[in-house]
Amino acid sequence: MSNTCIWHPCEAEEELELTGSPLKLDLSLHTVLDDTMMTDEPQLWTKEEGSHGPISLEVARKIANLYNKNRDQVTMEDAVPLWILTNPVEESKPLLVTVQSDSTHFARGMVTYDGNTNQDDVDLDMLVEDYAKRD
């Protein structure tokens, strides 16, 4: 009895057949979101947080009101600011809503979106003057 192996070139071709171009960059969803990819920049948020988006100003105000309901139990040292990212579609274009309160103090604020500006075009003196006129 002999053990002979017969090899056919067509079997090797079927086994090694590749589909697609090996030089083509694969940007499919599973490779873009792959945790094994290393980047030079540190990741400051979780993958779930990366999918968070802005909410309406109305919902942001409801969240801020819920935050303020427990302010009588918070000391000034334990007060933590709350920042809420909003969708700037309203006329005033609010982008961020903030609130911080404790048992005796209350502070709130809003950051609005006025468009893109180059850093060289920003006049700090003019911004300070405009702010001073508001009070």
TORLOPA-66381 format. One line per 10 residues: number of its first residue (from 1); for each residue y, z, x of N, C-alpha, C, O, CB. Coordinates in steps of 0.02 Angstrom, whole numbers. Atoms other than C-alpha are relative to their C-alpha. Glycine has a CB too. Layout:
<pts>
NUM	Y/Z/X/Y/Z/X/Y/Z/X/Y/Z/X/Y/Z/X ~ ...
</pts>
This chain:
<pts>
1	-59/0/41/0/0/0/62/0/43/67/40/89/0/59/-47 ~ -61/4/-39/169/-47/69/60/8/-45/61/-15/-102/3/-66/39 ~ -63/-8/37/341/2/15/49/-53/24/79/-47/78/30/72/10 ~ -47/52/-19/445/-154/19/59/1/-49/51/13/-108/-35/-71/0 ~ -61/1/41/622/-167/-44/29/-69/5/40/-96/59/51/54/24 ~ -29/67/1/693/-331/-96/73/8/-21/89/38/-73/-39/-48/-49 ~ -71/-6/13/882/-344/-89/28/-68/-19/16/-117/15/38/29/61 ~ -31/62/23/979/-475/-184/75/7/7/103/58/-13/-20/-16/-74 ~ -74/-3/-8/1163/-514/-141/36/6/-66/90/37/-68/24/-61/36 ~ -33/-4/65/1207/-530/-326/3/72/-25/51/90/-59/-35/-45/-51
11	-1/-71/20/1162/-346/-355/56/37/36/89/79/6/-68/33/14 ~ -53/-32/-38/1283/-293/-218/68/-19/-27/114/22/-30/-5/-19/75 ~ -64/23/27/1423/-398/-293/16/37/-65/73/57/-76/-1/-75/-12 ~ -11/-36/63/1400/-317/-464/19/72/13/61/100/-23/-62/-4/-44 ~ -12/-70/-14/1402/-145/-388/69/12/30/99/65/17/-53/26/48 ~ -63/-9/-35/1560/-170/-284/59/-37/-33/113/-40/-3/-7/-23/70 ~ -53/38/32/1662/-271/-407/58/45/-19/49/98/-49/-27/-36/-63 ~ -60/-37/15/1841/-209/-422/40/-36/-53/39/-97/-58/43/10/64 ~ -45/30/50/1960/-237/-565/71/18/18/83/74/41/-18/23/-72 ~ -70/-13/-15/2147/-250/-542/15/-11/74/-30/-23/114/19/71/-19
21	-22/10/-68/2246/-266/-383/2/66/36/32/113/10/69/-35/3 ~ -1/-63/-36/2218/-130/-252/70/16/27/83/73/48/-50/-1/57 ~ -67/-11/-25/2400/-152/-198/50/18/-56/107/36/-41/24/-60/37 ~ -44/-13/56/2473/-126/-372/10/76/-9/-38/114/-4/-28/-32/-65 ~ -16/-70/9/2561/41/-402/-20/22/-70/0/-9/-120/76/13/11 ~ 24/-24/64/2477/140/-541/48/52/-27/53/108/0/-72/30/7 ~ -47/-46/31/2609/221/-652/-23/21/-69/18/36/-112/70/-32/-5 ~ 25/-21/65/2496/265/-796/14/75/-10/27/111/38/-76/-14/-6 ~ -20/-68/18/2528/430/-885/-39/53/38/-10/103/59/-8/11/-74 ~ 40/-51/-34/2384/525/-805/17/7/73/9/61/102/-73/-15/-8
31	-19/-6/-71/2444/485/-629/71/26/8/85/61/56/-6/-68/35 ~ -68/-25/-4/2628/521/-664/2/75/-12/41/110/20/45/-36/-51 ~ 1/-72/17/2588/692/-737/-52/39/40/-64/97/25/-14/8/-74 ~ 51/-32/-39/2456/733/-608/29/57/41/79/47/76/-35/-51/46 ~ -24/-59/-37/2479/908/-533/-14/-6/75/15/32/114/-32/62/-27 ~ 17/5/-71/2405/852/-368/53/-37/40/52/-34/102/-67/-34/9 ~ -53/36/-35/2555/743/-326/48/50/31/72/95/-3/38/-49/-47 ~ -45/-45/-35/2662/831/-197/69/-32/5/74/-91/22/-27/19/70 ~ -67/25/-6/2850/812/-200/37/41/52/18/98/66/37/1/-68 ~ -41/-36/-48/2981/861/-73/44/52/-33/61/103/-2/42/-48/39
41	-44/-46/36/3087/948/-205/-42/54/-34/-95/39/-60/43/-38/-52 ~ 37/-53/34/3032/1117/-272/4/-8/-76/56/-29/-102/27/69/21 ~ 2/4/73/2981/1121/-455/25/66/-28/-6/117/-16/-71/-17/-26 ~ -32/-61/25/3093/1247/-544/-21/18/-71/0/69/-97/74/-7/3 ~ 22/-14/67/3008/1238/-713/-73/-23/-8/-98/-62/32/45/-35/-52 ~ 69/18/13/2834/1223/-786/-4/-69/-31/46/-97/-54/-34/53/-45 ~ 10/66/30/2760/1060/-849/19/1/-74/47/-48/-99/-73/-22/9 ~ -18/-5/70/2782/1121/-1028/75/2/-10/101/-28/-57/-31/63/-31 ~ -72/-4/5/2965/1161/-998/33/-67/13/87/-81/-12/27/52/48 ~ -27/66/-13/2992/985/-934/3/-44/-62/41/-92/-64/-42/-34/52
51	-1/40/62/2957/918/-1109/48/29/-51/55/2/-106/-70/-4/-29 ~ -48/-29/46/3086/1032/-1191/61/-45/-5/80/-78/44/21/71/21 ~ -59/41/9/3237/945/-1263/54/38/-38/42/94/-59/-17/-64/-38 ~ -55/-33/34/3404/986/-1343/-14/8/-74/-54/-29/-103/65/-38/10 ~ 6/-13/72/3417/1056/-1519/68/-8/-32/119/-14/2/-30/71/-13 ~ -64/8/35/3550/1039/-1652/42/63/7/17/117/21/-13/-17/-75 ~ -47/-56/-6/3704/1150/-1648/-15/52/-54/-7/112/-42/73/-25/-6 ~ 16/-46/55/3653/1226/-1815/-59/46/18/-56/106/6/-16/-40/-64 ~ 58/-40/-21/3484/1283/-1747/19/46/57/-3/103/60/-59/-46/21 ~ -23/-41/-56/3568/1347/-1588/38/61/-26/30/116/0/44/-41/48
61	-37/-56/29/3685/1455/-1693/-47/50/-34/-35/110/-31/53/-26/-50 ~ 48/-45/32/3538/1525/-1791/-36/42/53/-48/102/44/-52/-40/-41 ~ 33/-36/-55/3451/1572/-1627/47/52/29/26/108/42/-23/-49/55 ~ -50/-47/-27/3611/1653/-1562/9/59/-48/17/116/-25/67/-35/12 ~ -6/-54/49/3626/1754/-1724/-60/46/3/-53/107/-4/9/-28/-71 ~ 60/-42/-6/3446/1815/-1706/5/43/63/-15/102/62/-63/-43/3 ~ -9/-37/-63/3486/1867/-1527/48/59/-11/36/114/16/28/-47/55 ~ -50/-52/12/3636/1968/-1589/-23/55/-47/7/109/-48/63/-30/-27 ~ 23/-51/48/3538/2063/-1722/-23/63/35/-19/117/5/-57/-28/-43 ~ 26/-58/-36/3464/2180/-1590/49/27/52/30/66/95/-65/-18/33
71	-47/-20/-52/3622/2206/-1490/16/75/0/37/101/51/64/-38/-7 ~ -14/-72/2/3644/2387/-1548/-51/40/41/-39/98/57/0/24/-72 ~ 51/-34/-39/3486/2430/-1450/5/-15/75/-35/11/114/-68/-20/-25 ~ -5/23/-69/3543/2350/-1286/59/34/34/114/34/8/6/-77/3 ~ -54/-28/-40/3644/2439/-1152/35/-55/39/8/-110/45/-26/55/47 ~ -37/50/-37/3775/2348/-1051/-37/-22/63/-34/-81/82/69/27/19 ~ 38/17/-60/3664/2354/-896/-60/-45/-15/-80/-85/27/-24/63/35 ~ 60/39/18/3516/2276/-989/16/-65/-37/-30/-104/-52/-44/42/-44 ~ -18/60/37/3613/2137/-1077/-13/-62/43/5/-65/102/75/2/-21 ~ 18/63/-34/3550/1964/-1030/32/-58/-38/27/-61/-99/-78/-9/5
81	-30/57/35/3646/1803/-1068/-54/-48/-26/-106/-58/6/48/-37/46 ~ 44/50/29/3562/1675/-1180/37/-66/1/93/-72/-24/-20/20/-74 ~ -28/67/-3/3596/1491/-1146/-45/-46/-41/-106/-45/-33/7/-26/74 ~ 38/44/43/3543/1360/-1274/25/-71/11/85/-85/3/6/21/-74 ~ -16/70/-9/3539/1173/-1237/3/-34/-68/-45/-33/-106/-51/-35/47 ~ -9/33/64/3608/1074/-1384/9/-75/10/24/-98/65/60/29/-38 ~ -8/72/-1/3615/890/-1426/73/-16/-16/96/-1/-72/-49/-35/-51 ~ -72/8/10/3798/837/-1406/18/-59/-46/54/-105/-26/34/-10/66 ~ -14/54/47/3806/725/-1561/57/18/-48/86/-27/-79/-62/-17/-39 ~ -55/-19/43/3934/827/-1659/66/-23/31/69/-43/89/1/76/-11
91	-65/25/-23/4119/782/-1644/26/36/63/54/4/107/51/7/-56 ~ -23/-37/-58/4158/921/-1519/-45/-7/61/-29/16/115/7/74/-18 ~ 49/13/-53/4006/868/-1414/-22/63/37/-18/65/99/29/-50/49 ~ 25/-61/-35/3936/1042/-1378/-65/-16/37/-110/-47/9/-11/58/-50 ~ 60/12/-40/3807/1037/-1238/-39/64/11/-100/64/8/20/-30/67 ~ 31/-65/-10/3772/1221/-1205/36/52/-43/97/52/-48/1/21/74 ~ -27/-57/36/3795/1374/-1315/-25/62/35/-85/67/50/-21/-1/-77 ~ 20/-62/-33/3794/1545/-1234/23/60/-40/74/58/-74/28/3/71 ~ -17/-64/32/3795/1721/-1302/-28/56/42/-84/51/68/-26/3/-74 ~ 23/-60/-35/3783/1890/-1219/33/60/-35/94/62/-42/18/-1/77
101	-28/-57/35/3803/2054/-1310/-41/62/14/-100/59/30/4/-14/-75 ~ 34/-65/-4/3761/2238/-1299/26/42/-57/57/15/-103/13/35/69 ~ -18/-42/56/3794/2387/-1411/75/5/-12/95/21/-68/-28/69/11 ~ -73/-6/8/3983/2385/-1381/39/-64/16/99/-66/3/25/55/42 ~ -34/61/-20/4024/2209/-1318/-33/-61/-29/-93/-62/-44/3/-5/77 ~ 26/63/26/4005/2033/-1380/37/-57/36/98/-57/38/8/-6/-77 ~ -31/58/-33/4036/1870/-1284/-39/-62/-20/-100/-62/-24/1/9/77 ~ 32/64/16/4002/1691/-1332/41/-56/32/100/-47/47/-6/-11/-77 ~ -35/57/-31/4046/1522/-1261/-36/-65/-15/-92/-66/-40/5/10/74 ~ 27/66/13/4018/1337/-1274/22/-46/57/81/-46/76/22/-27/-70
111	-14/52/-50/4008/1200/-1142/-4/-66/-36/-55/-81/-68/-49/4/62 ~ -1/65/35/4057/1029/-1207/-8/-56/51/4/-48/110/65/-9/-39 ~ 11/59/-41/4017/857/-1140/57/-49/-11/70/-71/-67/-69/-34/-17 ~ -56/46/4/4165/745/-1101/-14/-67/33/31/-109/37/61/31/30 ~ 17/63/-33/4075/605/-1011/-9/10/75/-3/66/100/53/-52/-13 ~ 12/-2/-72/4039/563/-830/66/-9/38/108/-49/19/-50/-54/20 ~ -58/5/-43/4170/586/-695/-23/6/72/-65/48/88/53/55/-17 ~ 15/-6/-71/4159/557/-509/32/63/28/86/83/5/25/-62/39 ~ -25/-62/-29/4184/713/-404/70/-10/29/112/35/25/-48/25/53 ~ -65/13/-30/4332/632/-315/56/-5/-52/114/4/-36/-3/-64/41
121	-50/9/53/4419/603/-483/18/65/-35/63/66/-77/-25/-50/-50 ~ -13/-64/33/4416/787/-535/59/35/34/58/46/95/-63/45/2 ~ -59/-35/-26/4585/874/-514/-6/73/-23/7/88/-82/67/-33/-26 ~ 11/-71/16/4549/1061/-508/64/33/-25/61/74/-71/-27/37/60 ~ -63/-29/22/4733/1107/-525/15/-17/-73/38/25/-111/58/-23/45 ~ -12/21/68/4747/1006/-685/-47/37/-49/-26/57/-103/-10/-76/-7 ~ 47/-36/42/4590/1089/-756/23/72/-10/18/99/-66/-71/-1/30 ~ -24/-69/5/4661/1263/-719/61/2/-46/66/48/-87/17/29/69 ~ -59/1/44/4827/1217/-801/-19/-10/-73/7/25/-116/48/-57/22 ~ 23/11/69/4739/1150/-956/-32/62/-28/-22/78/-87/-49/-58/-2
131	33/-61/23/4636/1309/-967/53/54/-15/47/89/-65/-50/26/54 ~ -52/-50/9/4791/1419/-948/41/-14/-63/64/33/-95/46/2/61 ~ -37/18/60/4878/1325/-1090/-36/20/-64/-5/31/-115/13/-74/-2 ~ 40/-18/60/4737/1369/-1210/11/71/-22/4/87/-82/-73/-12/13 ~ -8/-71/18/4772/1556/-1204/67/15/-28/80/73/-45/-11/43/59
</pts>
